[in-house]
Amino acid sequence: MACIRRITTPSGLPRWDCIIVKRGHKAITKRFTSKVLAERWARAKELELEEARVMPKPEGERRTLGDAIKRYEKTVLKQKAASTQATDASRLAWWRAELGAKLLARLTAADIKAALDKLAAEGPGDARGRRAALAGGVSSTTSAHYLKTLRSVFNVAIREWLWLKESPADKLAKPKPRPGRERFLSEDEEARLLAACREATLRADEKFRSPFLYPIVLLLLTTGARFGEVAGLRWRQVDFARRQITLEAAGTKGRRGRALPLSDAAAEELRRLKAERATVTELVFASPADPSKPVASLKTAWAAACKRAGIRGCTLHDLRHSYASKLVMRGVSLSALAELLGHRSLEMTQRYSHLAAGHALEEARRALGE
């Protein structure tokens, strides 16, 4: 029920305070210059509250995208791999800044498309985004990842929280990604690269010296693991007797554990690394600054090694591609390769299918007795 009272301001002017107190709601107070205006507002507000009691507003009319992102971060995001959490958190922060104030039910596909167009033109605005902005924004692949992250929020809001019935993000076509990188090292390039990486342990210049560059690059080339999976490796995961390493689900991008064989050279290098340490920490490649954390980056040493080896346009992640291409060309099936690489589906492994075409033809000929 509304309570209207007349007051006098410090300047001597009359004013009317209207206070509405309704069970189950916070008290609402508003000041007017006349009693008529106060009464008119009180009637309208009481009617609005009554309608809300009889026909409550849907969650989508009360919750914003910012609310959904906050709940998603607290309940869903923290269950994902650490690397995924960091990447998705950055994307969600961008979506919150762009559209976080919008009510979920009022958010349209046009709003999302406009935000993606801005992303493509200007970048996300962080350090990496400023560099991207100079080159005309982000790629279509990056835009597709941002849209995928937003779709995940909407899907959870629909299926688990029942905040919405449909997702405006589903009305947008997925940005066409750029062709995947296919930078594979030849045998000669591999040999030169490993030699240059081995030299990094003996460099006099501290800026380019890295005791971990050679063993890490060797493992990347011979296991196909991701850099984060190798950098975070712990000694309990190394089985010298069985000649394998076991990647635990919590430390992989896809949250899928897998076992990878160790080559003779890799096993020997790990034994040497373990024997040379005065104190063996839990981490195989512990950070020199903080032994409780894995080595964070090898960019400087890697760039120097590539320069010495005369190799251009190659990243640490390309070593994973080199491993995959080598296995396919030696007859390993795509299904086995997908398991070794930790791919969730064969679709990701199909990029190497053209390398297996000749081998499949030879196998068919042998089977037919030709």
ABEGO torsion letter per residue (X at the ends): XBBBBBBBBAAGBBBBBBBBBBBGBBBBBBBBABAAAAAAAAAAAAAAAAAAAABBBBAAAABBAAAAAAAAAAAAAAABBAAAAAAAAAAAAAAAAAAAABBAAABBAAAAAAAAAAAAAAEAGBAAAAAAAAAGEBBAAAAAAAAAAAAAAAAAAAAAAGABABBAAAABBBBBBBBBBBBBBBAAAAAAAAAAAAAAAABABAAABBAAAAAAAAAAAAAGBBAAAAAABBAAABBAAAGBBBBBAAABAAGBBBBBBBBAAAAAAAAAAAAABABBBABABBBAABAABBBABAAAAAAAAAAAAGBBGBBAAAAAAAAAAAAAAAGBBAAAAAAAAGBABAAAAAAAAAAAAAAAAAAAAAAAGX
